[in-house]
Amino acid sequence: MMKQLIVWTLAALIFVAAYGVYLAYSDAKADCAEQQVVSTTFCAVVGS
């Protein structure tokens, strides 16, 4: 049970970190951030 808790905690931390990076990309590319989420993600990946 404890291992499962650790795994879920790590997964949550990774998700939060990835979302933080995503937000940073959105802020860095203001024109992309105004578009839909999929377009913003695509723009961030391609633009980097």
N, CA, C and O atoms as a Tripos MOL2 file, in Angstrom:
@<TRIPOS>MOLECULE
protein
  192   191    48     0     0
PROTEIN
NO_CHARGES

@<TRIPOS>ATOM
      1 N           0.8310   -1.2050    0.0000 N.3       1 MET1
      2 CA          0.0000    0.0000    0.0000 C.3       1 MET1
      3 C           0.8680    1.2570    0.0000 C.2       1 MET1
      4 O           0.5550    2.2410   -0.6710 O.2       1 MET1
      5 N           1.9540    1.2100    0.7570 N.am      2 MET2
      6 CA          2.8360    2.3700    0.8360 C.3       2 MET2
      7 C           3.5080    2.6440   -0.5030 C.2       2 MET2
      8 O           3.6640    3.8000   -0.8970 O.2       2 MET2
      9 N           3.9090    1.5730   -1.2110 N.am      3 LYS3
     10 CA          4.5510    1.7500   -2.5170 C.3       3 LYS3
     11 C           3.6010    2.4350   -3.4920 C.2       3 LYS3
     12 O           4.0060    3.2960   -4.2730 O.2       3 LYS3
     13 N           2.3330    2.0410   -3.4340 N.am      4 GLN4
     14 CA          1.3410    2.6280   -4.3300 C.3       4 GLN4
     15 C           1.2130    4.1280   -4.0650 C.2       4 GLN4
     16 O           1.0980    4.9230   -4.9980 O.2       4 GLN4
     17 N           1.2350    4.5050   -2.7890 N.am      5 LEU5
     18 CA          1.1370    5.9100   -2.4040 C.3       5 LEU5
     19 C           2.3260    6.6960   -2.9450 C.2       5 LEU5
     20 O           2.1610    7.8040   -3.4560 O.2       5 LEU5
     21 N           3.5220    6.1270   -2.8340 N.am      6 ILE6
     22 CA          4.7350    6.7730   -3.3320 C.3       6 ILE6
     23 C           4.6620    6.9560   -4.8440 C.2       6 ILE6
     24 O           5.0020    8.0190   -5.3630 O.2       6 ILE6
     25 N           4.2200    5.9200   -5.5460 N.am      7 VAL7
     26 CA          4.1050    5.9870   -7.0050 C.3       7 VAL7
     27 C           3.1360    7.0870   -7.4230 C.2       7 VAL7
     28 O           3.4370    7.8650   -8.3290 O.2       7 VAL7
     29 N           1.9760    7.1610   -6.7730 N.am      8 TRP8
     30 CA          0.9790    8.1870   -7.1090 C.3       8 TRP8
     31 C           1.4930    9.5780   -6.7790 C.2       8 TRP8
     32 O           1.2020   10.5340   -7.4990 O.2       8 TRP8
     33 N           2.2640    9.7040   -5.6850 N.am      9 THR9
     34 CA          2.8300   10.9990   -5.3110 C.3       9 THR9
     35 C           3.8310   11.4630   -6.3610 C.2       9 THR9
     36 O           3.8210   12.6260   -6.7640 O.2       9 THR9
     37 N           4.6980   10.5490   -6.8030 N.am     10 LEU10
     38 CA          5.6690   10.8810   -7.8420 C.3      10 LEU10
     39 C           4.9690   11.2650   -9.1350 C.2      10 LEU10
     40 O           5.3640   12.2270   -9.7940 O.2      10 LEU10
     41 N           3.9320   10.5180   -9.5020 N.am     11 ALA11
     42 CA          3.1790   10.8060  -10.7210 C.3      11 ALA11
     43 C           2.5610   12.2000  -10.6470 C.2      11 ALA11
     44 O           2.5680   12.9420  -11.6290 O.2      11 ALA11
     45 N           2.0280   12.5500   -9.4810 N.am     12 ALA12
     46 CA          1.4180   13.8670   -9.2980 C.3      12 ALA12
     47 C           2.4620   14.9740   -9.4100 C.2      12 ALA12
     48 O           2.2060   16.0070  -10.0280 O.2      12 ALA12
     49 N           3.6320   14.7650   -8.8170 N.am     13 LEU13
     50 CA          4.7030   15.7570   -8.8840 C.3      13 LEU13
     51 C           5.1760   15.9650  -10.3180 C.2      13 LEU13
     52 O           5.4070   17.0970  -10.7430 O.2      13 LEU13
     53 N           5.3190   14.8660  -11.0630 N.am     14 ILE14
     54 CA          5.7400   14.9470  -12.4610 C.3      14 ILE14
     55 C           4.6960   15.7130  -13.2760 C.2      14 ILE14
     56 O           5.0410   16.5420  -14.1190 O.2      14 ILE14
     57 N           3.4170   15.4270  -13.0170 N.am     15 PHE15
     58 CA          2.3360   16.1060  -13.7260 C.3      15 PHE15
     59 C           2.3610   17.6060  -13.4490 C.2      15 PHE15
     60 O           2.2190   18.4140  -14.3660 O.2      15 PHE15
     61 N           2.5420   17.9730  -12.1830 N.am     16 VAL16
     62 CA          2.5910   19.3860  -11.7960 C.3      16 VAL16
     63 C           3.7860   20.0800  -12.4440 C.2      16 VAL16
     64 O           3.6660   21.2090  -12.9200 O.2      16 VAL16
     65 N           4.9430   19.4050  -12.4630 N.am     17 ALA17
     66 CA          6.1370   19.9740  -13.0770 C.3      17 ALA17
     67 C           5.9230   20.1820  -14.5740 C.2      17 ALA17
     68 O           6.2900   21.2210  -15.1220 O.2      17 ALA17
     69 N           5.3270   19.1900  -15.2280 N.am     18 ALA18
     70 CA          5.0600   19.2920  -16.6640 C.3      18 ALA18
     71 C           4.0880   20.4300  -16.9480 C.2      18 ALA18
     72 O           4.2510   21.1560  -17.9290 O.2      18 ALA18
     73 N           3.0810   20.5880  -16.0980 N.am     19 TYR19
     74 CA          2.1050   21.6630  -16.2770 C.3      19 TYR19
     75 C           2.7650   23.0240  -16.0770 C.2      19 TYR19
     76 O           2.4200   23.9920  -16.7550 O.2      19 TYR19
     77 N           3.7110   23.0950  -15.1490 N.am     20 GLY20
     78 CA          4.4560   24.3310  -14.9200 C.3      20 GLY20
     79 C           5.2690   24.7190  -16.1410 C.2      20 GLY20
     80 O           5.3110   25.8880  -16.5270 O.2      20 GLY20
     81 N           5.9150   23.7290  -16.7500 N.am     21 VAL21
     82 CA          6.6900   23.9730  -17.9730 C.3      21 VAL21
     83 C           5.7630   24.4260  -19.0900 C.2      21 VAL21
     84 O           6.0930   25.3330  -19.8540 O.2      21 VAL21
     85 N           4.6040   23.7890  -19.1810 N.am     22 TYR22
     86 CA          3.6110   24.1490  -20.1940 C.3      22 TYR22
     87 C           3.1670   25.6020  -20.0250 C.2      22 TYR22
     88 O           3.0470   26.3340  -21.0070 O.2      22 TYR22
     89 N           2.9240   26.0180  -18.7830 N.am     23 LEU23
     90 CA          2.5190   27.3950  -18.5250 C.3      23 LEU23
     91 C           3.6410   28.3650  -18.8760 C.2      23 LEU23
     92 O           3.3840   29.4490  -19.4000 O.2      23 LEU23
     93 N           4.8710   27.9840  -18.5920 N.am     24 ALA24
     94 CA          6.0120   28.8350  -18.9160 C.3      24 ALA24
     95 C           6.1110   29.0360  -20.4240 C.2      24 ALA24
     96 O           6.3600   30.1480  -20.8910 O.2      24 ALA24
     97 N           5.9150   27.9570  -21.1860 N.am     25 TYR25
     98 CA          5.9260   28.0530  -22.6440 C.3      25 TYR25
     99 C           4.8050   28.9580  -23.1300 C.2      25 TYR25
    100 O           5.0050   29.7520  -24.0500 O.2      25 TYR25
    101 N           3.6270   28.8460  -22.5230 N.am     26 SER26
    102 CA          2.4830   29.6640  -22.9150 C.3      26 SER26
    103 C           2.7770   31.1410  -22.6830 C.2      26 SER26
    104 O           2.4420   31.9830  -23.5160 O.2      26 SER26
    105 N           3.4020   31.4550  -21.5510 N.am     27 ASP27
    106 CA          3.7370   32.8410  -21.2560 C.3      27 ASP27
    107 C           4.8060   33.3590  -22.2050 C.2      27 ASP27
    108 O           4.7570   34.5180  -22.6170 O.2      27 ASP27
    109 N           5.7660   32.5200  -22.5540 N.am     28 ALA28
    110 CA          6.8550   32.9200  -23.4330 C.3      28 ALA28
    111 C           6.3540   33.1730  -24.8520 C.2      28 ALA28
    112 O           6.9200   33.9890  -25.5790 O.2      28 ALA28
    113 N           5.3010   32.4780  -25.2400 N.am     29 LYS29
    114 CA          4.7450   32.6290  -26.5820 C.3      29 LYS29
    115 C           3.3200   33.1650  -26.4550 C.2      29 LYS29
    116 O           2.3570   32.4050  -26.5530 O.2      29 LYS29
    117 N           3.1890   34.4660  -26.2370 N.am     30 ALA30
    118 CA          1.8880   35.0820  -25.9680 C.3      30 ALA30
    119 C           0.8990   34.8520  -27.1020 C.2      30 ALA30
    120 O          -0.2820   34.6030  -26.8600 O.2      30 ALA30
    121 N           1.3770   34.9340  -28.3300 N.am     31 ASP31
    122 CA          0.4770   34.7490  -29.4720 C.3      31 ASP31
    123 C          -0.0740   33.3310  -29.5130 C.2      31 ASP31
    124 O          -1.2070   33.1230  -29.9470 O.2      31 ASP31
    125 N           0.7010   32.3610  -29.0720 N.am     32 CYS32
    126 CA          0.2500   30.9740  -29.0530 C.3      32 CYS32
    127 C          -0.6950   30.7410  -27.8780 C.2      32 CYS32
    128 O          -1.6410   29.9610  -27.9850 O.2      32 CYS32
    129 N          -0.4420   31.4090  -26.7700 N.am     33 ALA33
    130 CA         -1.2300   31.1970  -25.5570 C.3      33 ALA33
    131 C          -2.6910   31.6020  -25.7440 C.2      33 ALA33
    132 O          -3.5700   31.1190  -25.0300 O.2      33 ALA33
    133 N          -2.9460   32.4850  -26.7020 N.am     34 GLU34
    134 CA         -4.3160   32.9390  -26.9410 C.3      34 GLU34
    135 C          -5.1330   31.9050  -27.7060 C.2      34 GLU34
    136 O          -6.3610   31.9860  -27.7520 O.2      34 GLU34
    137 N          -4.4540   30.9390  -28.3010 N.am     35 GLN35
    138 CA         -5.1470   29.9110  -29.0670 C.3      35 GLN35
    139 C          -5.6390   28.7980  -28.1510 C.2      35 GLN35
    140 O          -5.4930   28.8800  -26.9310 O.2      35 GLN35
    141 N          -6.2210   27.7590  -28.7420 N.am     36 GLN36
    142 CA         -6.7100   26.6300  -27.9630 C.3      36 GLN36
    143 C          -5.5400   25.8550  -27.3640 C.2      36 GLN36
    144 O          -4.3900   26.0220  -27.7700 O.2      36 GLN36
    145 N          -5.8610   25.0010  -26.3840 N.am     37 VAL37
    146 CA         -4.8280   24.2590  -25.6550 C.3      37 VAL37
    147 C          -3.9850   23.4000  -26.5890 C.2      37 VAL37
    148 O          -2.7600   23.3740  -26.4690 O.2      37 VAL37
    149 N          -4.6270   22.7000  -27.5170 N.am     38 VAL38
    150 CA         -3.8930   21.8250  -28.4400 C.3      38 VAL38
    151 C          -2.9390   22.6420  -29.2980 C.2      38 VAL38
    152 O          -1.7830   22.2620  -29.4870 O.2      38 VAL38
    153 N          -3.4230   23.7620  -29.8150 N.am     39 SER39
    154 CA         -2.5990   24.6200  -30.6560 C.3      39 SER39
    155 C          -1.4280   25.1900  -29.8630 C.2      39 SER39
    156 O          -0.3120   25.2810  -30.3730 O.2      39 SER39
    157 N          -1.6850   25.5700  -28.6220 N.am     40 THR40
    158 CA         -0.6360   26.1220  -27.7650 C.3      40 THR40
    159 C           0.4480   25.0880  -27.5040 C.2      40 THR40
    160 O           1.6380   25.3940  -27.5780 O.2      40 THR40
    161 N           0.0350   23.8700  -27.2010 N.am     41 THR41
    162 CA          0.9920   22.7910  -26.9500 C.3      41 THR41
    163 C           1.8110   22.5190  -28.2000 C.2      41 THR41
    164 O           3.0330   22.3850  -28.1340 O.2      41 THR41
    165 N           1.1370   22.4380  -29.3360 N.am     42 PHE42
    166 CA          1.8150   22.1940  -30.6040 C.3      42 PHE42
    167 C           2.8030   23.3140  -30.9010 C.2      42 PHE42
    168 O           3.9300   23.0670  -31.3290 O.2      42 PHE42
    169 N           2.3690   24.5390  -30.6700 N.am     43 CYS43
    170 CA          3.2040   25.7090  -30.9240 C.3      43 CYS43
    171 C           4.4320   25.7020  -30.0110 C.2      43 CYS43
    172 O           5.5360   26.0290  -30.4480 O.2      43 CYS43
    173 N           4.2410   25.3320  -28.7570 N.am     44 ALA44
    174 CA          5.3410   25.2910  -27.7960 C.3      44 ALA44
    175 C           6.3620   24.2280  -28.1850 C.2      44 ALA44
    176 O           7.5690   24.4490  -28.0850 O.2      44 ALA44
    177 N           5.8700   23.0760  -28.6270 N.am     45 VAL45
    178 CA          6.7700   21.9790  -29.0090 C.3      45 VAL45
    179 C           7.5310   22.3260  -30.2800 C.2      45 VAL45
    180 O           8.7470   22.1490  -30.3550 O.2      45 VAL45
    181 N           6.8100   22.8190  -31.2710 N.am     46 VAL46
    182 CA          7.4330   23.1460  -32.5540 C.3      46 VAL46
    183 C           8.3250   24.3720  -32.4320 C.2      46 VAL46
    184 O           9.3890   24.4310  -33.0480 O.2      46 VAL46
    185 N           7.8970   25.3520  -31.6410 N.am     47 GLY47
    186 CA          8.6370   26.5990  -31.5150 C.3      47 GLY47
    187 C           9.9170   26.4750  -30.7070 C.2      47 GLY47
    188 O          10.7790   27.3490  -30.7880 O.2      47 GLY47
    189 N          10.0600   25.4140  -29.9330 N.am     48 SER48
    190 CA         11.2280   25.2580  -29.0680 C.3      48 SER48
    191 C          12.3970   24.6190  -29.7600 C.2      48 SER48
    192 O          13.4480   24.4270  -29.1480 O.2      48 SER48
@<TRIPOS>BOND
     1     1     2 1
     2     2     3 1
     3     3     4 2
     4     3     5 am
     5     5     6 1
     6     6     7 1
     7     7     8 2
     8     7     9 am
     9     9    10 1
    10    10    11 1
    11    11    12 2
    12    11    13 am
    13    13    14 1
    14    14    15 1
    15    15    16 2
    16    15    17 am
    17    17    18 1
    18    18    19 1
    19    19    20 2
    20    19    21 am
    21    21    22 1
    22    22    23 1
    23    23    24 2
    24    23    25 am
    25    25    26 1
    26    26    27 1
    27    27    28 2
    28    27    29 am
    29    29    30 1
    30    30    31 1
    31    31    32 2
    32    31    33 am
    33    33    34 1
    34    34    35 1
    35    35    36 2
    36    35    37 am
    37    37    38 1
    38    38    39 1
    39    39    40 2
    40    39    41 am
    41    41    42 1
    42    42    43 1
    43    43    44 2
    44    43    45 am
    45    45    46 1
    46    46    47 1
    47    47    48 2
    48    47    49 am
    49    49    50 1
    50    50    51 1
    51    51    52 2
    52    51    53 am
    53    53    54 1
    54    54    55 1
    55    55    56 2
    56    55    57 am
    57    57    58 1
    58    58    59 1
    59    59    60 2
    60    59    61 am
    61    61    62 1
    62    62    63 1
    63    63    64 2
    64    63    65 am
    65    65    66 1
    66    66    67 1
    67    67    68 2
    68    67    69 am
    69    69    70 1
    70    70    71 1
    71    71    72 2
    72    71    73 am
    73    73    74 1
    74    74    75 1
    75    75    76 2
    76    75    77 am
    77    77    78 1
    78    78    79 1
    79    79    80 2
    80    79    81 am
    81    81    82 1
    82    82    83 1
    83    83    84 2
    84    83    85 am
    85    85    86 1
    86    86    87 1
    87    87    88 2
    88    87    89 am
    89    89    90 1
    90    90    91 1
    91    91    92 2
    92    91    93 am
    93    93    94 1
    94    94    95 1
    95    95    96 2
    96    95    97 am
    97    97    98 1
    98    98    99 1
    99    99   100 2
   100    99   101 am
   101   101   102 1
   102   102   103 1
   103   103   104 2
   104   103   105 am
   105   105   106 1
   106   106   107 1
   107   107   108 2
   108   107   109 am
   109   109   110 1
   110   110   111 1
   111   111   112 2
   112   111   113 am
   113   113   114 1
   114   114   115 1
   115   115   116 2
   116   115   117 am
   117   117   118 1
   118   118   119 1
   119   119   120 2
   120   119   121 am
   121   121   122 1
   122   122   123 1
   123   123   124 2
   124   123   125 am
   125   125   126 1
   126   126   127 1
   127   127   128 2
   128   127   129 am
   129   129   130 1
   130   130   131 1
   131   131   132 2
   132   131   133 am
   133   133   134 1
   134   134   135 1
   135   135   136 2
   136   135   137 am
   137   137   138 1
   138   138   139 1
   139   139   140 2
   140   139   141 am
   141   141   142 1
   142   142   143 1
   143   143   144 2
   144   143   145 am
   145   145   146 1
   146   146   147 1
   147   147   148 2
   148   147   149 am
   149   149   150 1
   150   150   151 1
   151   151   152 2
   152   151   153 am
   153   153   154 1
   154   154   155 1
   155   155   156 2
   156   155   157 am
   157   157   158 1
   158   158   159 1
   159   159   160 2
   160   159   161 am
   161   161   162 1
   162   162   163 1
   163   163   164 2
   164   163   165 am
   165   165   166 1
   166   166   167 1
   167   167   168 2
   168   167   169 am
   169   169   170 1
   170   170   171 1
   171   171   172 2
   172   171   173 am
   173   173   174 1
   174   174   175 1
   175   175   176 2
   176   175   177 am
   177   177   178 1
   178   178   179 1
   179   179   180 2
   180   179   181 am
   181   181   182 1
   182   182   183 1
   183   183   184 2
   184   183   185 am
   185   185   186 1
   186   186   187 1
   187   187   188 2
   188   187   189 am
   189   189   190 1
   190   190   191 1
   191   191   192 2
@<TRIPOS>SUBSTRUCTURE
     1 MET1         2 RESIDUE 1 A MET
     2 MET2         6 RESIDUE 1 A MET
     3 LYS3        10 RESIDUE 1 A LYS
     4 GLN4        14 RESIDUE 1 A GLN
     5 LEU5        18 RESIDUE 1 A LEU
     6 ILE6        22 RESIDUE 1 A ILE
     7 VAL7        26 RESIDUE 1 A VAL
     8 TRP8        30 RESIDUE 1 A TRP
     9 THR9        34 RESIDUE 1 A THR
    10 LEU10       38 RESIDUE 1 A LEU
    11 ALA11       42 RESIDUE 1 A ALA
    12 ALA12       46 RESIDUE 1 A ALA
    13 LEU13       50 RESIDUE 1 A LEU
    14 ILE14       54 RESIDUE 1 A ILE
    15 PHE15       58 RESIDUE 1 A PHE
    16 VAL16       62 RESIDUE 1 A VAL
    17 ALA17       66 RESIDUE 1 A ALA
    18 ALA18       70 RESIDUE 1 A ALA
    19 TYR19       74 RESIDUE 1 A TYR
    20 GLY20       78 RESIDUE 1 A GLY
    21 VAL21       82 RESIDUE 1 A VAL
    22 TYR22       86 RESIDUE 1 A TYR
    23 LEU23       90 RESIDUE 1 A LEU
    24 ALA24       94 RESIDUE 1 A ALA
    25 TYR25       98 RESIDUE 1 A TYR
    26 SER26      102 RESIDUE 1 A SER
    27 ASP27      106 RESIDUE 1 A ASP
    28 ALA28      110 RESIDUE 1 A ALA
    29 LYS29      114 RESIDUE 1 A LYS
    30 ALA30      118 RESIDUE 1 A ALA
    31 ASP31      122 RESIDUE 1 A ASP
    32 CYS32      126 RESIDUE 1 A CYS
    33 ALA33      130 RESIDUE 1 A ALA
    34 GLU34      134 RESIDUE 1 A GLU
    35 GLN35      138 RESIDUE 1 A GLN
    36 GLN36      142 RESIDUE 1 A GLN
    37 VAL37      146 RESIDUE 1 A VAL
    38 VAL38      150 RESIDUE 1 A VAL
    39 SER39      154 RESIDUE 1 A SER
    40 THR40      158 RESIDUE 1 A THR
    41 THR41      162 RESIDUE 1 A THR
    42 PHE42      166 RESIDUE 1 A PHE
    43 CYS43      170 RESIDUE 1 A CYS
    44 ALA44      174 RESIDUE 1 A ALA
    45 VAL45      178 RESIDUE 1 A VAL
    46 VAL46      182 RESIDUE 1 A VAL
    47 GLY47      186 RESIDUE 1 A GLY
    48 SER48      190 RESIDUE 1 A SER
